[in-house]
């Protein structure tokens, strides 16, 4: 394995992130790093110290305005015609 996607429930992010960092895997982490400030700092420090390639993803797909636009485009009520 060369990469990991961390997309567990938000309160469960820390341990999988630290396990992946320990293995020097590239990471895509769904927002947030952690649900507590101290844990977020611990994760951030571990990532920085390891030199792991890590990015934080923030998906808009569940926000009402994005769902509305998606539906309009799908039904050809918005976008190019």
N, CA, C and O atoms as a Maestro MAE file, in Angstrom:
{
 s_m_m2io_version
 :::
 2.0.0
}

f_m_ct {
 s_m_title
 :::
 protein
 m_atom[324] {
  # First column is atom index #
  i_m_mmod_type
  r_m_x_coord
  r_m_y_coord
  r_m_z_coord
  i_m_residue_number
  s_m_chain_name
  s_m_pdb_residue_name
  s_m_pdb_atom_name
  i_m_atomic_number
  :::
  1 25 0.847 -1.176 0.000 1 A "UNK " " N  " 7
  2 3 0.000 0.000 0.000 1 A "UNK " " CA " 6
  3 2 0.897 1.245 0.000 1 A "UNK " " C  " 6
  4 15 1.897 1.300 0.716 1 A "UNK " " O  " 8
  5 25 0.526 2.242 -0.811 2 A "UNK " " N  " 7
  6 3 1.323 3.467 -0.893 2 A "UNK " " CA " 6
  7 2 0.556 4.705 -0.467 2 A "UNK " " C  " 6
  8 15 1.140 5.780 -0.329 2 A "UNK " " O  " 8
  9 25 -0.763 4.566 -0.255 3 A "UNK " " N  " 7
  10 3 -1.569 5.727 0.116 3 A "UNK " " CA " 6
  11 2 -2.745 5.272 0.974 3 A "UNK " " C  " 6
  12 15 -3.136 4.104 0.963 3 A "UNK " " O  " 8
  13 25 -3.296 6.228 1.714 4 A "UNK " " N  " 7
  14 3 -4.468 5.944 2.546 4 A "UNK " " CA " 6
  15 2 -5.436 7.108 2.457 4 A "UNK " " C  " 6
  16 15 -5.038 8.271 2.395 4 A "UNK " " O  " 8
  17 25 -6.706 6.769 2.454 5 A "UNK " " N  " 7
  18 3 -7.760 7.781 2.534 5 A "UNK " " CA " 6
  19 2 -8.402 7.625 3.900 5 A "UNK " " C  " 6
  20 15 -8.909 6.556 4.240 5 A "UNK " " O  " 8
  21 25 -8.379 8.688 4.675 6 A "UNK " " N  " 7
  22 3 -8.958 8.661 6.014 6 A "UNK " " CA " 6
  23 2 -10.331 9.312 5.928 6 A "UNK " " C  " 6
  24 15 -10.447 10.534 5.828 6 A "UNK " " O  " 8
  25 25 -11.362 8.488 5.969 7 A "UNK " " N  " 7
  26 3 -12.721 9.014 5.841 7 A "UNK " " CA " 6
  27 2 -13.657 8.363 6.857 7 A "UNK " " C  " 6
  28 15 -14.838 8.145 6.587 7 A "UNK " " O  " 8
  29 25 -13.113 8.062 8.009 8 A "UNK " " N  " 7
  30 3 -13.901 7.505 9.100 8 A "UNK " " CA " 6
  31 2 -14.791 8.596 9.685 8 A "UNK " " C  " 6
  32 15 -14.740 9.747 9.253 8 A "UNK " " O  " 8
  33 25 -15.606 8.226 10.670 9 A "UNK " " N  " 7
  34 3 -16.320 9.261 11.415 9 A "UNK " " CA " 6
  35 2 -15.292 10.238 11.961 9 A "UNK " " C  " 6
  36 15 -14.180 9.841 12.311 9 A "UNK " " O  " 8
  37 25 -15.654 11.506 12.037 10 A "UNK " " N  " 7
  38 3 -14.700 12.553 12.413 10 A "UNK " " CA " 6
  39 2 -13.975 12.258 13.722 10 A "UNK " " C  " 6
  40 15 -12.777 12.523 13.828 10 A "UNK " " O  " 8
  41 25 -14.663 11.722 14.706 11 A "UNK " " N  " 7
  42 3 -14.039 11.479 16.009 11 A "UNK " " CA " 6
  43 2 -13.087 10.285 15.999 11 A "UNK " " C  " 6
  44 15 -12.434 10.007 17.006 11 A "UNK " " O  " 8
  45 25 -13.001 9.586 14.883 12 A "UNK " " N  " 7
  46 3 -12.120 8.424 14.771 12 A "UNK " " CA " 6
  47 2 -10.927 8.636 13.844 12 A "UNK " " C  " 6
  48 15 -10.252 7.667 13.498 12 A "UNK " " O  " 8
  49 25 -10.650 9.851 13.438 13 A "UNK " " N  " 7
  50 3 -9.574 10.125 12.476 13 A "UNK " " CA " 6
  51 2 -8.166 9.917 13.025 13 A "UNK " " C  " 6
  52 15 -7.288 9.452 12.297 13 A "UNK " " O  " 8
  53 25 -7.938 10.244 14.269 14 A "UNK " " N  " 7
  54 3 -6.571 10.349 14.791 14 A "UNK " " CA " 6
  55 2 -5.770 9.059 14.625 14 A "UNK " " C  " 6
  56 15 -4.689 9.086 14.038 14 A "UNK " " O  " 8
  57 25 -6.266 7.949 15.118 15 A "UNK " " N  " 7
  58 3 -5.485 6.703 15.086 15 A "UNK " " CA " 6
  59 2 -5.171 6.230 13.666 15 A "UNK " " C  " 6
  60 15 -4.031 5.844 13.407 15 A "UNK " " O  " 8
  61 25 -6.131 6.243 12.731 16 A "UNK " " N  " 7
  62 3 -5.771 5.842 11.362 16 A "UNK " " CA " 6
  63 2 -4.753 6.781 10.720 16 A "UNK " " C  " 6
  64 15 -3.876 6.338 9.978 16 A "UNK " " O  " 8
  65 25 -4.868 8.065 11.004 17 A "UNK " " N  " 7
  66 3 -3.891 9.011 10.454 17 A "UNK " " CA " 6
  67 2 -2.508 8.694 10.992 17 A "UNK " " C  " 6
  68 15 -1.550 8.594 10.224 17 A "UNK " " O  " 8
  69 25 -2.393 8.536 12.308 18 A "UNK " " N  " 7
  70 3 -1.087 8.265 12.908 18 A "UNK " " CA " 6
  71 2 -0.518 6.931 12.418 18 A "UNK " " C  " 6
  72 15 0.690 6.814 12.215 18 A "UNK " " O  " 8
  73 25 -1.372 5.929 12.228 19 A "UNK " " N  " 7
  74 3 -0.903 4.635 11.713 19 A "UNK " " CA " 6
  75 2 -0.373 4.783 10.290 19 A "UNK " " C  " 6
  76 15 0.648 4.190 9.942 19 A "UNK " " O  " 8
  77 25 -1.055 5.563 9.478 20 A "UNK " " N  " 7
  78 3 -0.615 5.781 8.097 20 A "UNK " " CA " 6
  79 2 0.681 6.587 8.057 20 A "UNK " " C  " 6
  80 15 1.576 6.295 7.264 20 A "UNK " " O  " 8
  81 25 0.777 7.595 8.911 21 A "UNK " " N  " 7
  82 3 1.995 8.417 8.971 21 A "UNK " " CA " 6
  83 2 3.178 7.545 9.390 21 A "UNK " " C  " 6
  84 15 4.271 7.673 8.839 21 A "UNK " " O  " 8
  85 25 2.963 6.663 10.361 22 A "UNK " " N  " 7
  86 3 4.016 5.762 10.825 22 A "UNK " " CA " 6
  87 2 4.534 4.888 9.686 22 A "UNK " " C  " 6
  88 15 5.713 4.534 9.654 22 A "UNK " " O  " 8
  89 25 3.655 4.544 8.761 23 A "UNK " " N  " 7
  90 3 4.023 3.715 7.608 23 A "UNK " " CA " 6
  91 2 4.490 4.556 6.417 23 A "UNK " " C  " 6
  92 15 4.786 4.025 5.347 23 A "UNK " " O  " 8
  93 25 4.550 5.870 6.619 24 A "UNK " " N  " 7
  94 3 4.990 6.821 5.585 24 A "UNK " " CA " 6
  95 2 4.142 6.746 4.314 24 A "UNK " " C  " 6
  96 15 4.658 6.814 3.199 24 A "UNK " " O  " 8
  97 25 2.824 6.604 4.511 25 A "UNK " " N  " 7
  98 3 1.909 6.580 3.378 25 A "UNK " " CA " 6
  99 2 1.498 7.995 3.001 25 A "UNK " " C  " 6
  100 15 1.456 8.880 3.856 25 A "UNK " " O  " 8
  101 25 1.199 8.211 1.742 26 A "UNK " " N  " 7
  102 3 0.571 9.464 1.325 26 A "UNK " " CA " 6
  103 2 -0.859 9.435 1.846 26 A "UNK " " C  " 6
  104 15 -1.472 8.372 1.946 26 A "UNK " " O  " 8
  105 25 -1.386 10.610 2.179 27 A "UNK " " N  " 7
  106 3 -2.695 10.663 2.832 27 A "UNK " " CA " 6
  107 2 -3.655 11.649 2.181 27 A "UNK " " C  " 6
  108 15 -3.273 12.758 1.806 27 A "UNK " " O  " 8
  109 25 -4.903 11.227 2.055 28 A "UNK " " N  " 7
  110 3 -6.020 12.124 1.795 28 A "UNK " " CA " 6
  111 2 -6.898 12.011 3.025 28 A "UNK " " C  " 6
  112 15 -7.463 10.952 3.303 28 A "UNK " " O  " 8
  113 25 -7.010 13.106 3.761 29 A "UNK " " N  " 7
  114 3 -7.743 13.103 5.014 29 A "UNK " " CA " 6
  115 2 -8.995 13.950 4.847 29 A "UNK " " C  " 6
  116 15 -8.916 15.136 4.528 29 A "UNK " " O  " 8
  117 25 -10.149 13.333 5.064 30 A "UNK " " N  " 7
  118 3 -11.378 14.119 5.056 30 A "UNK " " CA " 6
  119 2 -11.372 15.024 6.280 30 A "UNK " " C  " 6
  120 15 -10.989 14.605 7.372 30 A "UNK " " O  " 8
  121 25 -11.788 16.232 6.095 31 A "UNK " " N  " 7
  122 3 -11.841 17.232 7.144 31 A "UNK " " CA " 6
  123 2 -12.715 16.749 8.283 31 A "UNK " " C  " 6
  124 15 -13.751 16.137 8.022 31 A "UNK " " O  " 8
  125 25 -12.357 16.988 9.513 32 A "UNK " " N  " 7
  126 3 -11.179 17.642 10.076 32 A "UNK " " CA " 6
  127 2 -10.071 16.631 10.389 32 A "UNK " " C  " 6
  128 15 -10.278 15.420 10.305 32 A "UNK " " O  " 8
  129 25 -8.900 17.144 10.749 33 A "UNK " " N  " 7
  130 3 -7.837 16.250 11.195 33 A "UNK " " CA " 6
  131 2 -8.284 15.492 12.432 33 A "UNK " " C  " 6
  132 15 -8.071 14.284 12.542 33 A "UNK " " O  " 8
  133 25 -8.902 16.201 13.359 34 A "UNK " " N  " 7
  134 3 -9.386 15.624 14.616 34 A "UNK " " CA " 6
  135 2 -10.479 16.541 15.152 34 A "UNK " " C  " 6
  136 15 -10.674 17.649 14.652 34 A "UNK " " O  " 8
  137 25 -11.177 16.077 16.157 35 A "UNK " " N  " 7
  138 3 -12.273 16.879 16.713 35 A "UNK " " CA " 6
  139 2 -11.859 17.686 17.939 35 A "UNK " " C  " 6
  140 15 -12.652 18.467 18.465 35 A "UNK " " O  " 8
  141 25 -10.628 17.503 18.394 36 A "UNK " " N  " 7
  142 3 -10.109 18.287 19.527 36 A "UNK " " CA " 6
  143 2 -8.819 18.968 19.100 36 A "UNK " " C  " 6
  144 15 -8.027 18.407 18.342 36 A "UNK " " O  " 8
  145 25 -8.617 20.178 19.592 37 A "UNK " " N  " 7
  146 3 -7.460 20.982 19.193 37 A "UNK " " CA " 6
  147 2 -6.135 20.271 19.467 37 A "UNK " " C  " 6
  148 15 -5.260 20.249 18.602 37 A "UNK " " O  " 8
  149 25 -5.978 19.691 20.652 38 A "UNK " " N  " 7
  150 3 -4.716 19.023 21.000 38 A "UNK " " CA " 6
  151 2 -4.455 17.837 20.077 38 A "UNK " " C  " 6
  152 15 -3.316 17.605 19.672 38 A "UNK " " O  " 8
  153 25 -5.485 17.097 19.749 39 A "UNK " " N  " 7
  154 3 -5.328 15.954 18.849 39 A "UNK " " CA " 6
  155 2 -4.989 16.421 17.440 39 A "UNK " " C  " 6
  156 15 -4.181 15.795 16.754 39 A "UNK " " O  " 8
  157 25 -5.600 17.515 17.009 40 A "UNK " " N  " 7
  158 3 -5.274 18.070 15.687 40 A "UNK " " CA " 6
  159 2 -3.812 18.480 15.627 40 A "UNK " " C  " 6
  160 15 -3.138 18.241 14.626 40 A "UNK " " O  " 8
  161 25 -3.323 19.096 16.692 41 A "UNK " " N  " 7
  162 3 -1.922 19.505 16.728 41 A "UNK " " CA " 6
  163 2 -1.006 18.286 16.715 41 A "UNK " " C  " 6
  164 15 0.027 18.289 16.045 41 A "UNK " " O  " 8
  165 25 -1.378 17.262 17.442 42 A "UNK " " N  " 7
  166 3 -0.596 16.013 17.479 42 A "UNK " " CA " 6
  167 2 -0.507 15.402 16.078 42 A "UNK " " C  " 6
  168 15 0.570 14.988 15.648 42 A "UNK " " O  " 8
  169 25 -1.621 15.347 15.375 43 A "UNK " " N  " 7
  170 3 -1.655 14.797 14.021 43 A "UNK " " CA " 6
  171 2 -0.824 15.662 13.078 43 A "UNK " " C  " 6
  172 15 -0.022 15.141 12.304 43 A "UNK " " O  " 8
  173 25 -1.008 16.965 13.139 44 A "UNK " " N  " 7
  174 3 -0.265 17.875 12.275 44 A "UNK " " CA " 6
  175 2 1.238 17.753 12.512 44 A "UNK " " C  " 6
  176 15 2.017 17.709 11.560 44 A "UNK " " O  " 8
  177 25 1.643 17.698 13.772 45 A "UNK " " N  " 7
  178 3 3.068 17.532 14.090 45 A "UNK " " CA " 6
  179 2 3.608 16.216 13.536 45 A "UNK " " C  " 6
  180 15 4.709 16.180 12.986 45 A "UNK " " O  " 8
  181 25 2.845 15.142 13.676 46 A "UNK " " N  " 7
  182 3 3.284 13.838 13.174 46 A "UNK " " CA " 6
  183 2 3.461 13.873 11.656 46 A "UNK " " C  " 6
  184 15 4.430 13.335 11.119 46 A "UNK " " O  " 8
  185 25 2.516 14.511 10.978 47 A "UNK " " N  " 7
  186 3 2.618 14.616 9.510 47 A "UNK " " CA " 6
  187 2 3.846 15.411 9.117 47 A "UNK " " C  " 6
  188 15 4.614 14.994 8.250 47 A "UNK " " O  " 8
  189 25 4.032 16.562 9.757 48 A "UNK " " N  " 7
  190 3 5.189 17.406 9.441 48 A "UNK " " CA " 6
  191 2 6.500 16.689 9.720 48 A "UNK " " C  " 6
  192 15 7.416 16.726 8.898 48 A "UNK " " O  " 8
  193 25 6.596 16.038 10.872 49 A "UNK " " N  " 7
  194 3 7.836 15.373 11.270 49 A "UNK " " CA " 6
  195 2 8.174 14.181 10.370 49 A "UNK " " C  " 6
  196 15 9.346 13.862 10.174 49 A "UNK " " O  " 8
  197 25 7.168 13.539 9.837 50 A "UNK " " N  " 7
  198 3 7.405 12.359 8.996 50 A "UNK " " CA " 6
  199 2 7.734 12.729 7.558 50 A "UNK " " C  " 6
  200 15 8.331 11.943 6.824 50 A "UNK " " O  " 8
  201 25 7.337 13.933 7.166 51 A "UNK " " N  " 7
  202 3 7.509 14.334 5.775 51 A "UNK " " CA " 6
  203 2 6.484 13.689 4.851 51 A "UNK " " C  " 6
  204 15 6.637 13.722 3.631 51 A "UNK " " O  " 8
  205 25 5.435 13.102 5.431 52 A "UNK " " N  " 7
  206 3 4.398 12.445 4.629 52 A "UNK " " CA " 6
  207 2 3.691 13.462 3.740 52 A "UNK " " C  " 6
  208 15 3.521 14.623 4.111 52 A "UNK " " O  " 8
  209 25 3.290 13.010 2.581 53 A "UNK " " N  " 7
  210 3 2.502 13.827 1.664 53 A "UNK " " CA " 6
  211 2 1.050 13.696 2.098 53 A "UNK " " C  " 6
  212 15 0.449 12.632 1.948 53 A "UNK " " O  " 8
  213 25 0.484 14.771 2.637 54 A "UNK " " N  " 7
  214 3 -0.877 14.701 3.166 54 A "UNK " " CA " 6
  215 2 -1.674 15.916 2.710 54 A "UNK " " C  " 6
  216 15 -1.179 17.043 2.716 54 A "UNK " " O  " 8
  217 25 -2.910 15.664 2.317 55 A "UNK " " N  " 7
  218 3 -3.826 16.740 1.959 55 A "UNK " " CA " 6
  219 2 -5.138 16.512 2.702 55 A "UNK " " C  " 6
  220 15 -5.510 15.382 3.016 55 A "UNK " " O  " 8
  221 25 -5.823 17.615 2.973 56 A "UNK " " N  " 7
  222 3 -7.110 17.538 3.647 56 A "UNK " " CA " 6
  223 2 -8.190 17.844 2.628 56 A "UNK " " C  " 6
  224 15 -8.162 18.877 1.960 56 A "UNK " " O  " 8
  225 25 -9.141 16.931 2.521 57 A "UNK " " N  " 7
  226 3 -10.250 17.109 1.595 57 A "UNK " " CA " 6
  227 2 -11.451 17.702 2.300 57 A "UNK " " C  " 6
  228 15 -11.741 17.374 3.451 57 A "UNK " " O  " 8
  229 25 -12.138 18.570 1.601 58 A "UNK " " N  " 7
  230 3 -13.368 19.143 2.133 58 A "UNK " " CA " 6
  231 2 -14.392 19.075 1.024 58 A "UNK " " C  " 6
  232 15 -14.334 19.838 0.059 58 A "UNK " " O  " 8
  233 25 -15.308 18.180 1.162 59 A "UNK " " N  " 7
  234 3 -16.298 18.012 0.111 59 A "UNK " " CA " 6
  235 2 -17.519 18.866 0.390 59 A "UNK " " C  " 6
  236 15 -17.952 19.006 1.534 59 A "UNK " " O  " 8
  237 25 -18.049 19.416 -0.639 60 A "UNK " " N  " 7
  238 3 -19.229 20.267 -0.541 60 A "UNK " " CA " 6
  239 2 -20.497 19.484 -0.864 60 A "UNK " " C  " 6
  240 15 -21.595 20.040 -0.823 60 A "UNK " " O  " 8
  241 25 -20.358 18.214 -1.179 61 A "UNK " " N  " 7
  242 3 -21.467 17.466 -1.758 61 A "UNK " " CA " 6
  243 2 -22.710 17.369 -0.891 61 A "UNK " " C  " 6
  244 15 -23.789 17.080 -1.409 61 A "UNK " " O  " 8
  245 25 -22.599 17.598 0.396 62 A "UNK " " N  " 7
  246 3 -23.763 17.479 1.259 62 A "UNK " " CA " 6
  247 2 -24.387 18.830 1.615 62 A "UNK " " C  " 6
  248 15 -25.401 18.875 2.312 62 A "UNK " " O  " 8
  249 25 -23.803 19.912 1.151 63 A "UNK " " N  " 7
  250 3 -24.350 21.238 1.444 63 A "UNK " " CA " 6
  251 2 -25.553 21.498 0.551 63 A "UNK " " C  " 6
  252 15 -25.537 21.184 -0.639 63 A "UNK " " O  " 8
  253 25 -26.575 22.063 1.127 64 A "UNK " " N  " 7
  254 3 -27.844 22.264 0.426 64 A "UNK " " CA " 6
  255 2 -27.676 23.010 -0.890 64 A "UNK " " C  " 6
  256 15 -28.263 22.611 -1.896 64 A "UNK " " O  " 8
  257 25 -26.885 24.091 -0.907 65 A "UNK " " N  " 7
  258 3 -26.765 24.866 -2.154 65 A "UNK " " CA " 6
  259 2 -26.113 24.050 -3.261 65 A "UNK " " C  " 6
  260 15 -26.474 24.203 -4.428 65 A "UNK " " O  " 8
  261 25 -25.149 23.177 -2.918 66 A "UNK " " N  " 7
  262 3 -24.505 22.354 -3.927 66 A "UNK " " CA " 6
  263 2 -25.443 21.258 -4.411 66 A "UNK " " C  " 6
  264 15 -25.451 20.931 -5.598 66 A "UNK " " O  " 8
  265 25 -26.227 20.692 -3.514 67 A "UNK " " N  " 7
  266 3 -27.199 19.676 -3.928 67 A "UNK " " CA " 6
  267 2 -28.240 20.283 -4.861 67 A "UNK " " C  " 6
  268 15 -28.670 19.645 -5.821 67 A "UNK " " O  " 8
  269 25 -28.638 21.510 -4.574 68 A "UNK " " N  " 7
  270 3 -29.617 22.196 -5.405 68 A "UNK " " CA " 6
  271 2 -29.074 22.423 -6.818 68 A "UNK " " C  " 6
  272 15 -29.768 22.170 -7.803 68 A "UNK " " O  " 8
  273 25 -27.852 22.893 -6.908 69 A "UNK " " N  " 7
  274 3 -27.231 23.127 -8.215 69 A "UNK " " CA " 6
  275 2 -27.054 21.807 -8.960 69 A "UNK " " C  " 6
  276 15 -27.322 21.729 -10.159 69 A "UNK " " O  " 8
  277 25 -26.606 20.779 -8.258 70 A "UNK " " N  " 7
  278 3 -26.423 19.472 -8.892 70 A "UNK " " CA " 6
  279 2 -27.732 18.985 -9.507 70 A "UNK " " C  " 6
  280 15 -27.745 18.489 -10.634 70 A "UNK " " O  " 8
  281 25 -28.816 19.123 -8.779 71 A "UNK " " N  " 7
  282 3 -30.113 18.686 -9.295 71 A "UNK " " CA " 6
  283 2 -30.532 19.519 -10.502 71 A "UNK " " C  " 6
  284 15 -31.054 18.975 -11.475 71 A "UNK " " O  " 8
  285 25 -30.310 20.829 -10.452 72 A "UNK " " N  " 7
  286 3 -30.675 21.688 -11.579 72 A "UNK " " CA " 6
  287 2 -29.884 21.327 -12.832 72 A "UNK " " C  " 6
  288 15 -30.440 21.292 -13.930 72 A "UNK " " O  " 8
  289 25 -28.609 21.063 -12.674 73 A "UNK " " N  " 7
  290 3 -27.782 20.679 -13.818 73 A "UNK " " CA " 6
  291 2 -28.248 19.323 -14.361 73 A "UNK " " C  " 6
  292 15 -28.360 19.139 -15.573 73 A "UNK " " O  " 8
  293 25 -28.513 18.391 -13.467 74 A "UNK " " N  " 7
  294 3 -28.951 17.061 -13.886 74 A "UNK " " CA " 6
  295 2 -30.259 17.111 -14.668 74 A "UNK " " C  " 6
  296 15 -30.477 16.301 -15.568 74 A "UNK " " O  " 8
  297 25 -31.118 18.048 -14.332 75 A "UNK " " N  " 7
  298 3 -32.412 18.174 -15.015 75 A "UNK " " CA " 6
  299 2 -32.407 19.282 -16.076 75 A "UNK " " C  " 6
  300 15 -33.455 19.724 -16.547 75 A "UNK " " O  " 8
  301 25 -31.198 19.712 -16.433 76 A "UNK " " N  " 7
  302 3 -30.998 20.703 -17.498 76 A "UNK " " CA " 6
  303 2 -31.730 22.020 -17.237 76 A "UNK " " C  " 6
  304 15 -32.212 22.673 -18.164 76 A "UNK " " O  " 8
  305 25 -31.803 22.394 -15.970 77 A "UNK " " N  " 7
  306 3 -32.396 23.689 -15.628 77 A "UNK " " CA " 6
  307 2 -31.295 24.713 -15.316 77 A "UNK " " C  " 6
  308 15 -31.588 25.862 -14.987 77 A "UNK " " O  " 8
  309 25 -30.042 24.293 -15.419 78 A "UNK " " N  " 7
  310 3 -28.907 25.197 -15.204 78 A "UNK " " CA " 6
  311 2 -27.748 24.664 -16.039 78 A "UNK " " C  " 6
  312 15 -27.736 23.500 -16.440 78 A "UNK " " O  " 8
  313 25 -26.793 25.520 -16.287 79 A "UNK " " N  " 7
  314 3 -25.629 25.105 -17.063 79 A "UNK " " CA " 6
  315 2 -25.791 25.458 -18.544 79 A "UNK " " C  " 6
  316 15 -26.764 26.106 -18.931 79 A "UNK " " O  " 8
  317 25 -24.844 25.033 -19.356 80 A "UNK " " N  " 7
  318 3 -24.856 25.322 -20.784 80 A "UNK " " CA " 6
  319 2 -25.915 24.502 -21.490 80 A "UNK " " C  " 6
  320 15 -26.173 23.345 -21.158 80 A "UNK " " O  " 8
  321 25 -26.517 25.145 -22.477 81 A "UNK " " N  " 7
  322 3 -27.551 24.451 -23.286 81 A "UNK " " CA " 6
  323 2 -27.152 24.460 -24.727 81 A "UNK " " C  " 6
  324 15 -27.877 23.933 -25.572 81 A "UNK " " O  " 8
  :::
 }
 m_bond[323] {
  # First column is bond index #
  i_m_from
  i_m_to
  i_m_order
  :::
  1 1 2 1
  2 2 3 1
  3 3 4 2
  4 3 5 1
  5 5 6 1
  6 6 7 1
  7 7 8 2
  8 7 9 1
  9 9 10 1
  10 10 11 1
  11 11 12 2
  12 11 13 1
  13 13 14 1
  14 14 15 1
  15 15 16 2
  16 15 17 1
  17 17 18 1
  18 18 19 1
  19 19 20 2
  20 19 21 1
  21 21 22 1
  22 22 23 1
  23 23 24 2
  24 23 25 1
  25 25 26 1
  26 26 27 1
  27 27 28 2
  28 27 29 1
  29 29 30 1
  30 30 31 1
  31 31 32 2
  32 31 33 1
  33 33 34 1
  34 34 35 1
  35 35 36 2
  36 35 37 1
  37 37 38 1
  38 38 39 1
  39 39 40 2
  40 39 41 1
  41 41 42 1
  42 42 43 1
  43 43 44 2
  44 43 45 1
  45 45 46 1
  46 46 47 1
  47 47 48 2
  48 47 49 1
  49 49 50 1
  50 50 51 1
  51 51 52 2
  52 51 53 1
  53 53 54 1
  54 54 55 1
  55 55 56 2
  56 55 57 1
  57 57 58 1
  58 58 59 1
  59 59 60 2
  60 59 61 1
  61 61 62 1
  62 62 63 1
  63 63 64 2
  64 63 65 1
  65 65 66 1
  66 66 67 1
  67 67 68 2
  68 67 69 1
  69 69 70 1
  70 70 71 1
  71 71 72 2
  72 71 73 1
  73 73 74 1
  74 74 75 1
  75 75 76 2
  76 75 77 1
  77 77 78 1
  78 78 79 1
  79 79 80 2
  80 79 81 1
  81 81 82 1
  82 82 83 1
  83 83 84 2
  84 83 85 1
  85 85 86 1
  86 86 87 1
  87 87 88 2
  88 87 89 1
  89 89 90 1
  90 90 91 1
  91 91 92 2
  92 91 93 1
  93 93 94 1
  94 94 95 1
  95 95 96 2
  96 95 97 1
  97 97 98 1
  98 98 99 1
  99 99 100 2
  100 99 101 1
  101 101 102 1
  102 102 103 1
  103 103 104 2
  104 103 105 1
  105 105 106 1
  106 106 107 1
  107 107 108 2
  108 107 109 1
  109 109 110 1
  110 110 111 1
  111 111 112 2
  112 111 113 1
  113 113 114 1
  114 114 115 1
  115 115 116 2
  116 115 117 1
  117 117 118 1
  118 118 119 1
  119 119 120 2
  120 119 121 1
  121 121 122 1
  122 122 123 1
  123 123 124 2
  124 123 125 1
  125 125 126 1
  126 126 127 1
  127 127 128 2
  128 127 129 1
  129 129 130 1
  130 130 131 1
  131 131 132 2
  132 131 133 1
  133 133 134 1
  134 134 135 1
  135 135 136 2
  136 135 137 1
  137 137 138 1
  138 138 139 1
  139 139 140 2
  140 139 141 1
  141 141 142 1
  142 142 143 1
  143 143 144 2
  144 143 145 1
  145 145 146 1
  146 146 147 1
  147 147 148 2
  148 147 149 1
  149 149 150 1
  150 150 151 1
  151 151 152 2
  152 151 153 1
  153 153 154 1
  154 154 155 1
  155 155 156 2
  156 155 157 1
  157 157 158 1
  158 158 159 1
  159 159 160 2
  160 159 161 1
  161 161 162 1
  162 162 163 1
  163 163 164 2
  164 163 165 1
  165 165 166 1
  166 166 167 1
  167 167 168 2
  168 167 169 1
  169 169 170 1
  170 170 171 1
  171 171 172 2
  172 171 173 1
  173 173 174 1
  174 174 175 1
  175 175 176 2
  176 175 177 1
  177 177 178 1
  178 178 179 1
  179 179 180 2
  180 179 181 1
  181 181 182 1
  182 182 183 1
  183 183 184 2
  184 183 185 1
  185 185 186 1
  186 186 187 1
  187 187 188 2
  188 187 189 1
  189 189 190 1
  190 190 191 1
  191 191 192 2
  192 191 193 1
  193 193 194 1
  194 194 195 1
  195 195 196 2
  196 195 197 1
  197 197 198 1
  198 198 199 1
  199 199 200 2
  200 199 201 1
  201 201 202 1
  202 202 203 1
  203 203 204 2
  204 203 205 1
  205 205 206 1
  206 206 207 1
  207 207 208 2
  208 207 209 1
  209 209 210 1
  210 210 211 1
  211 211 212 2
  212 211 213 1
  213 213 214 1
  214 214 215 1
  215 215 216 2
  216 215 217 1
  217 217 218 1
  218 218 219 1
  219 219 220 2
  220 219 221 1
  221 221 222 1
  222 222 223 1
  223 223 224 2
  224 223 225 1
  225 225 226 1
  226 226 227 1
  227 227 228 2
  228 227 229 1
  229 229 230 1
  230 230 231 1
  231 231 232 2
  232 231 233 1
  233 233 234 1
  234 234 235 1
  235 235 236 2
  236 235 237 1
  237 237 238 1
  238 238 239 1
  239 239 240 2
  240 239 241 1
  241 241 242 1
  242 242 243 1
  243 243 244 2
  244 243 245 1
  245 245 246 1
  246 246 247 1
  247 247 248 2
  248 247 249 1
  249 249 250 1
  250 250 251 1
  251 251 252 2
  252 251 253 1
  253 253 254 1
  254 254 255 1
  255 255 256 2
  256 255 257 1
  257 257 258 1
  258 258 259 1
  259 259 260 2
  260 259 261 1
  261 261 262 1
  262 262 263 1
  263 263 264 2
  264 263 265 1
  265 265 266 1
  266 266 267 1
  267 267 268 2
  268 267 269 1
  269 269 270 1
  270 270 271 1
  271 271 272 2
  272 271 273 1
  273 273 274 1
  274 274 275 1
  275 275 276 2
  276 275 277 1
  277 277 278 1
  278 278 279 1
  279 279 280 2
  280 279 281 1
  281 281 282 1
  282 282 283 1
  283 283 284 2
  284 283 285 1
  285 285 286 1
  286 286 287 1
  287 287 288 2
  288 287 289 1
  289 289 290 1
  290 290 291 1
  291 291 292 2
  292 291 293 1
  293 293 294 1
  294 294 295 1
  295 295 296 2
  296 295 297 1
  297 297 298 1
  298 298 299 1
  299 299 300 2
  300 299 301 1
  301 301 302 1
  302 302 303 1
  303 303 304 2
  304 303 305 1
  305 305 306 1
  306 306 307 1
  307 307 308 2
  308 307 309 1
  309 309 310 1
  310 310 311 1
  311 311 312 2
  312 311 313 1
  313 313 314 1
  314 314 315 1
  315 315 316 2
  316 315 317 1
  317 317 318 1
  318 318 319 1
  319 319 320 2
  320 319 321 1
  321 321 322 1
  322 322 323 1
  323 323 324 2
  :::
 }
}
